[in-house]
Amino acid sequence: MTKRATVADVAALANVSSATVSNVISNRAGKVSAKTRQRVLEAITTLNYTYNETAATLRSNKSNIIGLVIHDLSNPYYTELIAKINRKLAKTGYATILACSDENLENQQSYLHLMQRHNALAVLLCPTWGTTREHLDAWHDLSPTITFLRPTGSHDSDFIGIDNYQAAYDITHRLISEGHSRIAFIGGSQSSRLRRQRLQGWKDAHEDHRLSWDESRIVYCASSMSAGINATLTLFHTDSEITALVCYQDVVAFGAMNALHYLGKKVGEEIAVTGFDGLSDAEGWLPSLTTAEVQIEVLAGHIVDRLLARLEKPEDPPSVTLLHAHIHWRDSSLLRKP
């Protein structure tokens, strides 16, 4: 059996100390010159050396692992966000363990315990609905937890989110200013805090314009294109006077637009449609979709920066960051013809 190469073997071949090899493996910035680093990397390749992460963790009681727990991987918004977070963490020398709770609180808690067993330095968590302070306490006492996009009501963890209320208010306000008075709100779960924030912005914009809003024009549905189709068909079957749709997510808006095409309605001219998330497909959709977006790159940057700051200063008080959404006004919400 071929003997497995060790750090000492790499150090000997590269003519450096074992500590220098360790610094290269751990990606410690400023510790090793570029020339020496290259020599060590060449020795690692020559010897086919494999770093034993488990053994290193046992020796130091630390790891370079960041847990990443998300509630939904079917929505392209979250998959894009996770990919960018993962790339940014990799550039700083951290590895991620990804888990999807599938909107199940019991699954989420099991995954948090799994992160504990793997001695993760911290967890980035987009929580499932129903997550409370008590659900996070056991983990939070051991390592920091950064929550994002979905608030839990706890002030013991850092939170990075979007000002959903203001975005929905601004969209609805402009639709009303352009002559729409019969505007429906489609999508989301009744238990969703984000949905409540967006729905409240929709309601307040109506009230500030002294327009009444109708409960029958508020429709719940799952976060999928097919759900958006069914919700829109049902809505227009009972209320044909609607002239604009504020959709909870872009994927729901895509479904709504397909349903309107089926009904023979001209999206953008007869019926305005707007979404949330700023998916890359929104601009290429026909017609292009008006959507409220916090750029995924920006959001991922804030999440990773907050994590790195928390790891550097774990004693600092938790912070809340709400990012302003930029609204891309596109063909799906053209100015209505008089």
N, C-alpha and C positions, 0 to 999 in steps of 0.2 A: 504494500500500500504506500502511495506517495505521501511523504510527510507534508502536512499543511504549513505554509509559510507563516512566520511570526513577525511581529514588529521588529524584533532584534535582527531578523534576516534582512528585512527591508532597510533598516538602518545601516547594516554592514555593507550591503550592496551600493547604497547611495552615499556611503562615507559620511554619515551624519549621526547624531544622537537619536536614541529612541524617543526622547522628548520632542525633537524636531519632527519626526514621523507622526507623532500624536497630534502635533499642532496642525500639520497638513491635513490629516484625516478629519480632524474636528473643524477645519476651515476657520481657524482663528486668525482674523485679519491683523496684519501688521507684525505677526510673530515670525514669519519666514519670508526671505527674499524670493522674488519671482524665479530666479535662477535655481535656487535650492529647492523650491517647491516643484519645479519641473523635473529635477533630478530624482526626487522622491517619487513622483507620480510615474516616472519611467521604471523605477525599481519595482513599484507595486504591480505594474503591468507585466514586467518580465517574470516576476515570481508568482503571478496570479494570486496575489494576496487578497483575502476577503476579511473585511473588518467585522469583528464579533461584537455587534451592538449589545447583545444581552449581557455578555461578560463585562463590557465597559460600564453598563448601567449598574450592575451589581457592585462593581468596585467603587463607583462614585456616588451611588444612590441618586443619580440624575440621568436624564436621557435627553435626546434632541427631538423627541416625539411630541407633536401637537395633535391632540384629538380634534376632529372636525365632525360634528354631528348635525345632520340636516334632516328636516322633516319630510322633504319631497324631492325626488330626483327625476320625476316625470316632467316637471316644468323646465323648459330650456333656460329660463332666467337663472334658476339656481345652479344648473350644470355649468353655465358660463361663469357664474360668480365663483363657484368652487374651483374651477380650473385656474382662474386668475389668482385666487388666494394661494393655491398650491404652488404655483410658479413663483410667487413672491416669497413664500416661506422657503422654498428650495434654494433660492438665491442667497438667503441668509443662513443657510446651513441646517435648516430644520426639515424633518420628515413628518408626514401626516398619516394618521389612521382615519379613514373615512367610514362613517356609519350613517345609515338612513333609518330613521325611526318610523317612516311610513305613517306619520300622524298618529302614532300610538305612544301614549305616555309611558306605559310599562316597558316598551322596547327602548325608549329613550333612556330611562333610568338604568336599564341593563347595560346599555352601551356606555353610559357614564362610569359604571362600575368596571367595565372592561378597560376603559382608559386608565382607571386607577391601578388595575392589575398590571398594566403595561408601563406604569410609572411615568405617564405622560406629564410633561411640564405644565401644560395648560390645556384648556378646551375652548374651542370656538363653537358656539351653539346657536343654531337657529331653532328655537324651541317649538315643540308641538303645543297645540292649544291645551290649556289646562295646567301648564307648568306654573308653579308658584315658587315663592321664596323657599318654602320648606323643601321642595324637590331639589333645590340646588345647594342647600346648606351643607349637606354631608360632603359633597365634592368640593365646595368652595373653601371649606376649612383646610383642605389639603393642597389645592392648587387653584390658581385664578381661572375664572370662567368669563369669557367675553361673549355676551349675547348680541345677536344682530338681527335686524329687520323686524323681529317679533318681540315686543315688550312683554315682560313677565309680571310687571308690577312690583318687582323687587328693586331696592336701591342699593343692594350689596354687591352688585356686579356691574361692570362696564357695559354700556349698551351703545351700539351704533345703528341708527335707523334713518328713516326718511320722514319728512314732514308731510305725511299723507293727507292730513286735514287741509292744509293750505293748497296742495296740488289739486285736490278735488274741488275745493272752493273756486280756485282760479279757472279751472276748466268750465265749471258750471256757470260761473259769472260771465265768462265770455260768450258761451252759447246763448245765454239769456239776452246779453247785450246785442247779439246778432239777430234776435227776433224769435228765438225758440222759447216757447212757454209750456210745452208738453214734453218733458224730458224724463226718461226712465233711467233707473240705476239697475244694472244687471251683474250678478256674480257674487261669489264669496259665501262663506259659511256664517250662520248666525252667531257662532261662538268666536268668530275672528275679531280680535281687537283692531287689526288693521282695517278690516272692512267697516267697523263702526266709526273709525276715524274718517275714512273716505266718505262714508254715507253722511256723517255729520256735516262735512264740508259741502256736500251736495244740498243738504237740507238748508243750511244757513245761507247759502247763496240765493236760494229761492226766497227765503224770508227777507233778506236784505233788499231784494227787488220787489218785495211785497207781492210775491206770487205764492199761491198755495201749492204744496206738493201732495201727491196722492199716494197713499200706502199701496194701492194696487199696482203702481208703477215701480215698485221695489221688488226685485225678483232674486231669490237665492239660486245658486247653481254651483256645481263643482268647477274646479279650475282646469277646464279642458275645452277644446274646440267643439266637440260633439255636444257638450253641455250648453255651450253658448248658442249653438244652433237650436237645440230644443227649447231653451228658455225664450229665445227671440220669437220662434214660431208660436209658442204658447201665448206670449205677451201680445203679439199683433192679432192673434185670433180673438182676443177679448177687448183690445183697445187699438183701433186703427188710426187714431188721431195723433199718436206719438210722432214727433219730428226729430228727436235726438236721443242717443243712447250713451250714457256714461258707463263704461264697462270696467269691472273690478280689475281685470288683467288683460294684457294683450291677447293671450290665447282665447279668452272669452270673446273679445272683440272680433278676432278672426272668424270665430264661429258665427257671431251675430251678422257679420258682413255677408258670409255665405248664405245665411238664412234670408237676408234681405234680397240678395240676388235671386234666390229661388222664388220669393214673393213678387218679383218684378219691380222692386224699389231701387231707385238710383241712389247709391251711397254717396254722400257728399253734396248732392243736389237736393234730393227729397228728404233723406234721412242722414243726419250727422252721426258719426260714430267715433268715440274716443276710447283709449285704453290706458293702462298703466304698465310700466316696466321698461319700455324702451328697447324691446327685443330687436336684434339686428334684422329680422325678417319684416319688421313693421314698415320700413321705408320702401321695401321692394314689393309689398303687398299691393294688390290692385283693387281699389285705389289705395295709395299710400296712407298708412294709419297715423292719425294724430294720437300722440301718446306722451305721458308724463314720465320722464326718465331722470334717474340719478345714474350717471355713467357707471357701468359695472367696474371699470378700471378705477374710478374714483372711490367707489364704495369699498372695493377690495383693498385699496391702499389705506383707507382709514381703519379698516378692521385689523390689518397686519401691523400698522403703526401703533395702534392702541395696545395690541398684544405685546409688541416689543418693549413699549414703554412700561407696561405692567410687569413684565419679567425683570426689567431693570430696577424698577422701584415698586416692589410689591406692597409696600406700606402706604402708598399714596391712596387718597380716597377715590372711590369709583366715580366715573364720569358718564354723562349722557351726551351723545352727539346726534343731532338731527340734521340731516343733509337736505338742502333745498332741491326740489325736483325741477328740471327744466322741461317745459312743455314744447314739443315739436308740433307745430300746427301744419297739418298736411291736407291732402286732397279729400280725406274722409270727412272733413268738417269744413267744407267750403262755405263762404258767405252765402246765405240764402238769398235767392232772387226775390225781389219785391213783387 
